[in-house]
Amino acid sequence: MLEWKLDGHQLLLANNGAGPLVQAGRSGRNVTALFPNLAAVAERLGVGTVGP
């Protein structure tokens, strides 16, 4: 289920060494494929880095 927020999305970017991860804030769902531009940013993070 995808819940749209009118004021934006609550996302978490991470690089766990297995590749970039874009995760939805409340549900914890992996939404990397929905946000390719953010996945490219997450891929450049150092391994083990997590950021809002």
C-alpha positions as CSV (number, residue, x, y, z in Angstrom):
1,M,0.0,0.0,0.0
2,L,1.3,3.4,-0.9
3,E,0.1,6.4,1.2
4,W,0.5,9.7,-0.6
5,K,1.3,12.7,1.6
6,L,0.3,16.1,0.1
7,D,3.3,17.8,1.7
8,G,5.9,15.3,0.4
9,H,7.4,11.9,1.2
10,Q,9.1,10.7,4.3
11,L,12.1,8.6,3.0
12,L,15.3,7.2,4.3
13,L,18.4,6.8,2.1
14,A,21.0,4.2,2.9
15,N,23.9,2.2,1.5
16,N,24.3,-1.2,3.2
17,G,27.0,-2.6,0.9
18,A,24.5,-4.6,-1.1
19,G,23.4,-1.5,-3.1
20,P,21.4,1.6,-2.5
21,L,18.3,1.6,-0.5
22,V,15.4,4.1,-0.5
23,Q,13.0,3.2,2.2
24,A,9.6,4.7,3.0
25,G,9.5,6.2,6.5
26,R,6.4,4.8,8.2
27,S,5.9,1.6,6.3
28,G,9.5,0.6,6.0
29,R,8.8,-0.5,2.4
30,N,11.7,-0.6,-0.1
31,V,10.8,2.0,-2.7
32,T,14.2,2.3,-4.4
33,A,12.7,1.5,-7.9
34,L,10.2,4.3,-7.5
35,F,12.9,6.9,-6.9
36,P,15.9,6.3,-9.3
37,N,17.3,9.7,-8.7
38,L,17.5,9.2,-5.0
39,A,18.8,5.7,-5.5
40,A,21.7,7.2,-7.4
41,V,22.5,9.5,-4.4
42,A,22.2,6.7,-2.0
43,E,24.6,4.6,-4.1
44,R,27.3,7.4,-3.6
45,L,26.9,7.2,0.2
46,G,29.6,5.4,2.2
47,V,28.8,1.8,3.1
48,G,26.8,1.8,6.4
49,T,25.6,5.4,6.0
50,V,22.0,6.2,6.7
51,G,20.5,9.6,6.1
52,P,17.1,11.4,5.8
